[in-house]
């Protein structure tokens, strides 16, 4: 089951297809959409910059070893390495000539992409390296994660020289001069201090946007997460189109642009009830859960009758996928003022991004 199908199965907001004609694109749009579907829906050569951070496959290895705090739970599915060439092809198709593409990743995924794109071959006379997708690959830009005051590199994760940086792969379609040739390839910034996994620092994203676009040009991020690309594009006078399958951690300043019915920005507000993890789904399905748990499940609609009840759809998923689906369902459905306190506690757990 694709992420888009999973979103629909768990009663997420309806997917909004991006317009194929971006000549009339408004100043900003936020979509609920699978990233690949969003990119496919764009007209060829209609975008001025793509800057994004896909949930790459190697995060699963780091999480299994306990060497990352970036994903503390399966709140979204990772993009398989095998789909990365498709991602680059779709981005290349969408970009206008003489435009840039920035992709955040770790060193493992950076190596995978370079191998897939054949960038280990001889450099071109200008120093770039041709990619199988059509891009020219220039280099890795490094985001060095600093302490909050920005004075020193903070301690990172891992065991062999602790990882205190992240890669940003810099690709070019055609030729475009950066706005400031004095910017170094190491960008220093602290981690973002807002809720949500893998949130990128505004200062770094702002630098990429201002380096590679002019006011009025269109910035796209198909893996929007907190929506920092949209926030910074708007602040710098650029148009933007961002999307994700789950908008629960979207920056509150973008809430006015979200599709009708999408649950957004609730992670930014503290919950008035303690977070409480839902019971094992099979206990809800067979009626062996506690009475208050069954009441909360009824109130949420998990036990409603139908051709394929929502709870049955969830229990049919693999355990690896199930927690992400449960969290997404709890995050993306609008709460009711009269719902049981325990259901509100489940929602708080879904937004917390961690196991209890």
N, C-alpha and C positions, 0 to 999 in steps of 0.2 A: 504493500500500500504506500503510495506517495505521500509526502508531507501535506500536499494540497488535499488529497482524499482523506487523510487522517484528520485534518482540520475540519472538513465538512462532517465527517463521521462523529466528531465530538462536539457538534453544534457550535462551531466557531462562526464568527460573522461571515457573511457571504463574501466571496472573492470579488474584487473589483478589477476589471481588466483595464490596463493603461491604454490611453488613446494612441492610435497609430499615427495621428497627425499632431506633431508637437509644435507646429507653427502657432497654434492657438493655446498652447499649454499655459495654464495660469502660473502665478508666481511660485506657488508651492502646492504639492499634492502628496498625500499619504495614503498608501493602499494596504489592504490585507491581501497578500499574494505570495505564492511560492516564487522564489527568486528567479528560477529558470523561466517560469511562465511570464513573469514581469518583463524579463529581457526579450523573450520571444515576441511579446506584444508591442515592442517599440519599432517604429519605422527605421529602416536602414539609414545609417549616417544621420541621426537626428539628435545625438547627445554630445555635449561638449566635454564632460568629464565623468568618469566612473571612479568612485573611491569606496571600497567596501572591505568587509572583514568576514569572510565565510566561516562557519563553524567547521573547521577542517578536521579530517579523520584522526590525525595524530593526537588530538585532545583526548581521545578515548584511552590511548596508551598512557598519557601523563596522568589522567584521572585514576586509572587502575593502579598506578604506582604511588599515588598520593603525592605527586610532584607538581600539582597545579591547584590553585584556588580559583581558577578561572571558571571552571564548570564544577560546581559542587553537587549537581544533580542532573539527571537526564531531562532537563526542561525543554530542550529542543534536540532534534536529531542532527548528527553531523553529516557533512557532505563527503561522500566517498571520494577517495583520490581518483578513482576511475572517471569521475564526472568533471574533474577540473579542466581537462581539455575542452569539454563542451562549454563550460563557463567562459573560458577565454575566447572561444569562437563567437559566442553570443555577444560578449562585450565588444569584440572587434567589429562585428556587424553593426552594432548600435552606434558606435562612435563616428563622428564626422572625421574627415581627413585632418591631419595636423592637430591631433588631440592626445591626451594622456590618460593613463589608467594606473591606479594605485591599489595594490592588494596587500592587506595586512595578513601576516601569517607567522608561524614559528619556523625555526631552522629546518625541521624535518619536512614540512610542507614546501618550504622554499626549494629544498633539494629535489623533491618529487616533481614540482612544476618545471624546474630547469631541465630535468631529465626528459620529461614528457615533451617539452618544447624544443629540445635539441640545442640548448644554448651553450653547451660545453664545446661547441665547435669553434673554429677560428673566428676572431673578431673581425668586424668590418673595418675599413680604413678609418672611420670616424670613432671607432671604439665600441660601438654597439654590437649586439648579437641578434641575428635574425631568429624568429620563433616560428614554429610550425603553424601557429595560428595567424601569422601575418604581422604581428607586432615586432618592434625592435625592443629588446630587453636592454636596459641600461645598467642598472645596479640595484643593490639593496640599500634602502635608506633605513637607518636604525632609529627606533624610538627607545631612548635610554630612560628608564623609569627612575625618577628622582624622589627624594623625600619631598614632603609637602612644601617646604620652603625653597625647593629647587637648588639647594646648595651642594648636594652630593647624590651619588647613585645609591638607591636603597637596596637592601638585601633581597635577593630573589629566591626562586624555588629551585629544586633539583639538588643533585649531589656532586656533579663534576663541574666546578666553577658555576656558582648559582646563577640561574638565568634572570638577569635584571634588564633585559631588553627584548624588543620584538622587531621583526623584519617588516618592511614595507617594500614590496617589489614594484619597481618603477618601469612601466612599459610606455611605448610611444607608437602612435599610428601616424605615419608621415613625419613631419618635423615641426615642432613648436618650441620657441625659446621660452624658458622660464622667466617669470616677471622679475626675479631678483637672482642674479647669478652669484651673489655672495652668500646665499644660505648654505650652510654645511650639510653633509649627508648624515649627521647625527643630530636628531631633534630631542632635546631634553625636556621632559614634562612629567609631573607626578601622575599617578593613576587617578582617574575620575572618581570623585567622592560622592557619586549618586548611586541609587539602587540599580541592580541588574548585573548579570554576568557579562564579562568581556566589553565593558564600556570603554570607549576610546576617549583620550583627553581632547578637549575642545581645541587647545592650542596647537596640537599636531595636525588635526583635521583642518583647522583654519589655515595653517601654513600651506598644506597641499592644495586647498581650494584657491587661495590667492596666488599661488605660484603658477597654476595651470589654467585659470579661467579669467575672463573679464566680466565686469558687471553685466547682468542680463543673460549670461550664458547658463546653460542647463546642466546641473549636477545630478547624478543618479547614484543611489545606493540601494541595491536590491536585497541586502541583508541588513536592514536598518537598525535593528536592536533598539537602542535608546533614541535613535534619530539624530545623533550629534551632527551628521552631515547636513541634515535639513536645517537644524538650528544655526549652524555656522554659515551655510549658503544664504539663508534669509538675512542674517546679520551683515553679510558682505554684499548684499544686493544682487545675488545670483538667484535664478530660478532653480527649483529642485523637484525631484520626483523620488520618493523613497518608499520602500515596502518591506513587509515581513509577514510571516504567517501568524505572528503573535505580537500584539502591540501593548502588552501589559506594562512594559518598562519604558514606554515612549515618554520623552520629555514633555512635561505639562504644557509648555509653550506651543506645542504642535497639536494640542487636543482639538483646536477649532478646525483643523484640516482633515480629521479622521473620518472614515465612512460612518454613516448612520448605523448605530447599534454596536459599534466596536467598543470594547472595554479598554480604556487607556488610562495611563498615568496614575492608577490606583496604588502602584508600588511606592510612589513618592510620599504618600500620606501614611503616617503610622496607624496601625490597626488598634482599635480600642479593645480588642480581645486577644488573649494569648494564642499563638499559632498552635494548631493541633493536627497531627497527621491523620488522614482518613484510615479506617480499618482495612484489613485485607478484603479485596473486592468480593472474593468467593463467600466471605462471611455475610456480606450484604445480599448476595444473590441467593444463598440458601436459607436466609433468615436467622442465622445463628449469631449475628451481631447484636450488640446491646440495643435496647429499645430506643434510646436517644439517637444512636447511630442510624437506625432504620428510619426514624422520623426525619433526620437530616437528609438522608438519601432520597426519601419520598419527596421532601420539599424541593430538592434540587432537580428532580425528574428522572433520576437514575432507575427508579423502580416502576416508572410508568409503563403500562402495557402498550404493546404495539407489535408490528411485524418483526422488528429487530430492536428490542429495548436498548437504550444507551449503555446500560451496565453490561449487557451481553456483548456489545461491540468492544467494550474495553477489555473484558476478560478474555476475549478471543485474541488479543494482541500478545506478542511475545513479552516476557517480563522486562526485557531491556527497553521496550518501547512504551510499556504501560504507564510508568510514572510520568513520562513527558505528556502523555495524552490526558492523564488525570489532572495534572497541574494546568494544562492548557484549557481544559474544560472549565475548571474552577475559576481561572483568571478571566476568561473571555466572555462569560455569561454575566449579565448585569445583576447585581444583588437586589433583593427586595427588602423593604424595611421591616417586614414581619417574619422574615425567615428565622429558623432556630439559631440560637447562639452557637451551637456546635458547627453548623454549616458555615457561619461567619469565621469560625476558628479554622475550618478547613481552607477557606479562601485565603486567610492570613498565611497558612502554611504554603499554599501554592505560590504566593507572592514572595515568600521568604527566600526561595532559591536554595534551601538547604534541608538536609535530613535532620530530624529532631532526635 
